[in-house]
Amino acid sequence: MPQDYYEVLGLRRDAGADEVRSAYRRLAKAQHPDVNRDDPEADLRFKEINEAYEVLGDPEKRKKYDELGANWRQYEQAQQ
């Protein structure tokens, strides 16, 4: 099931670019697999955080995500 990227980063939908960056840095540092060596789920959470930031941190990808929802990537691939 696709994740809600705003939920992954703990953000409101109207969060600004600085808020997105700050949330990403905070969560990436706290959830990094090297910091959580005893947690087998840490790698998965870290990947989810990175994916969410990849989309929400890029204004064009974020706009598509906001317009199309979780299926934005399939739409983007179909346009190629």
MDAnalysis code that builds the backbone (N, CA, C; Angstrom):
import MDAnalysis as mda
import numpy as np

u = mda.Universe.empty(240, n_residues=80, atom_resindex=np.repeat(np.arange(80), 3), trajectory=True)
u.add_TopologyAttr("name", ["N", "CA", "C"] * 80)
u.add_TopologyAttr("resid", np.arange(1, 81))
u.add_TopologyAttr("resname", ["MET", "PRO", "GLN", "ASP", "TYR", "TYR", "GLU", "VAL", "LEU", "GLY", "LEU", "ARG", "ARG", "ASP", "ALA", "GLY", "ALA", "ASP", "GLU", "VAL", "ARG", "SER", "ALA", "TYR", "ARG", "ARG", "LEU", "ALA", "LYS", "ALA", "GLN", "HIS", "PRO", "ASP", "VAL", "ASN", "ARG", "ASP", "ASP", "PRO", "GLU", "ALA", "ASP", "LEU", "ARG", "PHE", "LYS", "GLU", "ILE", "ASN", "GLU", "ALA", "TYR", "GLU", "VAL", "LEU", "GLY", "ASP", "PRO", "GLU", "LYS", "ARG", "LYS", "LYS", "TYR", "ASP", "GLU", "LEU", "GLY", "ALA", "ASN", "TRP", "ARG", "GLN", "TYR", "GLU", "GLN", "ALA", "GLN", "GLN"])
u.atoms.positions = np.array([
    [0.843, -1.186, 0.000],
    [0.000, 0.000, 0.000],
    [0.889, 1.250, 0.000],
    [0.622, 2.186, -0.879],
    [1.436, 3.402, -0.952],
    [1.338, 4.229, 0.336],
    [2.443, 4.795, 0.702],
    [2.504, 5.638, 1.885],
    [2.087, 7.070, 1.549],
    [1.538, 7.754, 2.538],
    [1.281, 9.185, 2.413],
    [2.590, 9.865, 2.822],
    [3.242, 10.512, 1.865],
    [4.553, 11.096, 2.132],
    [4.503, 12.165, 3.217],
    [3.421, 12.898, 3.290],
    [3.296, 13.902, 4.351],
    [3.243, 13.229, 5.717],
    [2.536, 12.116, 5.794],
    [2.435, 11.374, 7.045],
    [3.792, 10.791, 7.436],
    [4.528, 10.282, 6.461],
    [5.846, 9.697, 6.727],
    [6.764, 10.729, 7.384],
    [6.710, 11.962, 6.875],
    [7.574, 13.018, 7.418],
    [6.923, 13.787, 8.565],
    [5.669, 13.467, 8.883],
    [4.981, 14.130, 9.982],
    [4.663, 15.587, 9.682],
    [4.228, 15.851, 8.461],
    [3.987, 17.227, 8.011],
    [2.533, 17.463, 7.624],
    [2.129, 18.723, 7.686],
    [0.847, 19.152, 7.134],
    [1.043, 19.334, 5.636],
    [-0.033, 19.300, 4.895],
    [0.059, 19.437, 3.437],
    [0.524, 20.821, 3.001],
    [0.373, 21.804, 3.859],
    [0.790, 23.163, 3.493],
    [2.195, 23.503, 4.014],
    [2.944, 22.500, 4.406],
    [4.299, 22.730, 4.935],
    [5.192, 23.342, 3.860],
    [6.028, 24.273, 4.277],
    [6.955, 24.920, 3.366],
    [8.203, 24.076, 3.133],
    [9.012, 24.505, 2.180],
    [10.228, 23.768, 1.817],
    [11.176, 23.616, 3.005],
    [11.304, 24.651, 3.821],
    [12.187, 24.564, 4.992],
    [11.679, 23.541, 6.000],
    [10.359, 23.475, 6.171],
    [9.775, 22.493, 7.089],
    [10.010, 21.070, 6.578],
    [9.876, 20.875, 5.271],
    [10.098, 19.563, 4.673],
    [11.548, 19.133, 4.904],
    [12.472, 20.026, 4.614],
    [13.898, 19.720, 4.783],
    [14.228, 19.424, 6.243],
    [13.708, 20.223, 7.142],
    [13.974, 20.045, 8.563],
    [13.425, 18.706, 9.074],
    [12.195, 18.385, 8.679],
    [11.589, 17.113, 9.102],
    [12.390, 15.938, 8.558],
    [12.802, 16.039, 7.304],
    [13.600, 14.962, 6.704],
    [14.905, 14.766, 7.467],
    [15.613, 15.821, 7.707],
    [16.912, 15.702, 8.390],
    [16.762, 15.113, 9.784],
    [15.741, 15.577, 10.505],
    [15.506, 15.086, 11.864],
    [15.200, 13.590, 11.853],
    [14.282, 13.184, 10.972],
    [13.889, 11.780, 10.922],
    [14.995, 10.886, 10.366],
    [15.695, 11.352, 9.346],
    [16.775, 10.542, 8.767],
    [17.864, 10.278, 9.799],
    [18.163, 11.284, 10.579],
    [19.183, 11.118, 11.620],
    [18.708, 10.136, 12.699],
    [17.459, 10.275, 13.117],
    [16.930, 9.420, 14.181],
    [16.684, 7.986, 13.718],
    [16.311, 7.801, 12.455],
    [15.938, 6.477, 11.962],
    [17.028, 5.787, 11.147],
    [18.193, 6.385, 11.064],
    [19.269, 5.796, 10.257],
    [19.601, 4.389, 10.769],
    [19.762, 3.434, 9.849],
    [20.060, 2.049, 10.265],
    [21.320, 1.918, 11.117],
    [22.307, 2.765, 10.906],
    [23.524, 2.689, 11.721],
    [23.263, 3.086, 13.169],
    [22.295, 3.938, 13.376],
    [21.940, 4.371, 14.733],
    [21.054, 3.314, 15.405],
    [20.283, 2.600, 14.607],
    [19.318, 1.613, 15.111],
    [19.704, 0.205, 14.682],
    [20.897, -0.190, 14.984],
    [21.414, -1.486, 14.532],
    [20.597, -2.674, 15.035],
    [19.960, -2.539, 16.189],
    [19.197, -3.643, 16.761],
    [17.753, -3.694, 16.258],
    [17.379, -2.764, 15.403],
    [16.003, -2.685, 14.908],
    [15.953, -3.121, 13.448],
    [15.374, -4.281, 13.167],
    [15.325, -4.768, 11.783],
    [14.437, -3.913, 10.870],
    [13.546, -3.115, 11.426],
    [12.646, -2.265, 10.646],
    [13.274, -0.911, 10.300],
    [14.406, -0.598, 10.880],
    [15.023, 0.719, 10.686],
    [15.355, 0.985, 9.222],
    [15.855, -0.009, 8.523],
    [16.211, 0.174, 7.115],
    [14.986, 0.527, 6.280],
    [13.877, -0.157, 6.522],
    [12.635, 0.117, 5.798],
    [12.132, 1.530, 6.085],
    [12.121, 1.930, 7.357],
    [11.678, 3.294, 7.709],
    [12.583, 4.343, 7.072],
    [13.884, 4.091, 7.071],
    [14.829, 5.032, 6.482],
    [14.569, 5.190, 4.982],
    [14.290, 4.085, 4.298],
    [13.977, 4.144, 2.865],
    [12.686, 4.913, 2.612],
    [11.686, 4.725, 3.457],
    [10.417, 5.451, 3.318],
    [10.634, 6.955, 3.505],
    [11.450, 7.316, 4.477],
    [11.749, 8.727, 4.739],
    [12.458, 9.337, 3.540],
    [13.423, 8.625, 2.984],
    [14.148, 9.126, 1.811],
    [13.236, 9.275, 0.603],
    [12.357, 8.310, 0.387],
    [11.428, 8.383, -0.736],
    [10.481, 9.575, -0.574],
    [9.982, 9.769, 0.632],
    [9.084, 10.894, 0.887],
    [9.791, 12.222, 0.626],
    [11.031, 12.324, 1.056],
    [11.771, 13.571, 0.837],
    [12.110, 13.770, -0.640],
    [12.398, 12.679, -1.343],
    [12.693, 12.778, -2.773],
    [11.528, 13.443, -3.508],
    [10.320, 13.131, -3.096],
    [9.134, 13.686, -3.753],
    [8.784, 15.063, -3.198],
    [8.654, 15.181, -1.891],
    [8.212, 16.447, -1.299],
    [9.291, 17.522, -1.335],
    [10.536, 17.124, -1.451],
    [11.630, 18.083, -1.516],
    [11.844, 18.666, -2.905],
    [11.196, 18.095, -3.909],
    [11.313, 18.569, -5.291],
    [9.985, 19.230, -5.672],
    [9.993, 20.538, -5.948],
    [8.731, 21.242, -6.221],
    [7.887, 20.645, -7.343],
    [8.500, 20.170, -8.410],
    [7.735, 19.592, -9.521],
    [7.111, 18.249, -9.132],
    [7.890, 17.390, -8.474],
    [7.366, 16.092, -8.046],
    [6.271, 16.285, -6.994],
    [6.476, 17.242, -6.102],
    [5.484, 17.494, -5.061],
    [4.169, 17.964, -5.680],
    [4.251, 18.811, -6.682],
    [3.036, 19.301, -7.340],
    [2.276, 18.131, -7.969],
    [2.983, 17.247, -8.660],
    [2.341, 16.075, -9.269],
    [1.744, 15.175, -8.196],
    [2.481, 14.983, -7.104],
    [1.994, 14.140, -6.013],
    [0.726, 14.737, -5.413],
    [0.721, 16.045, -5.212],
    [-0.452, 16.704, -4.638],
    [-1.654, 16.612, -5.580],
    [-1.421, 16.686, -6.871],
    [-2.510, 16.629, -7.848],
    [-3.021, 15.210, -8.075],
    [-2.105, 14.235, -8.142],
    [-2.464, 12.877, -8.550],
    [-2.459, 11.859, -7.417],
    [-1.942, 12.223, -6.281],
    [-1.899, 11.306, -5.154],
    [-0.816, 10.251, -5.308],
    [-1.046, 9.117, -4.682],
    [-0.035, 8.062, -4.626],
    [0.308, 7.477, -5.995],
    [-0.544, 7.668, -6.987],
    [-0.288, 7.113, -8.314],
    [0.462, 8.083, -9.224],
    [1.021, 9.122, -8.687],
    [1.679, 10.145, -9.502],
    [2.823, 9.562, -10.333],
    [3.544, 8.609, -9.770],
    [4.713, 8.055, -10.468],
    [4.299, 7.242, -11.701],
    [3.205, 6.490, -11.604],
    [2.729, 5.738, -12.762],
    [2.297, 6.680, -13.878],
    [1.645, 7.766, -13.509],
    [1.236, 8.768, -14.495],
    [2.458, 9.369, -15.174],
    [3.479, 9.679, -14.376],
    [4.704, 10.257, -14.914],
    [5.383, 9.300, -15.891],
    [5.435, 8.027, -15.557],
    [6.060, 7.026, -16.417],
    [5.258, 6.832, -17.713],
    [3.938, 6.947, -17.639],
    [3.096, 6.775, -18.820],
    [3.283, 7.918, -19.808],
    [3.731, 9.064, -19.332],
    [3.935, 10.238, -20.179],
    [5.218, 10.155, -20.983],
    [6.104, 9.237, -20.631],
    [7.407, 9.135, -21.310],
    [7.322, 8.375, -22.598],
])
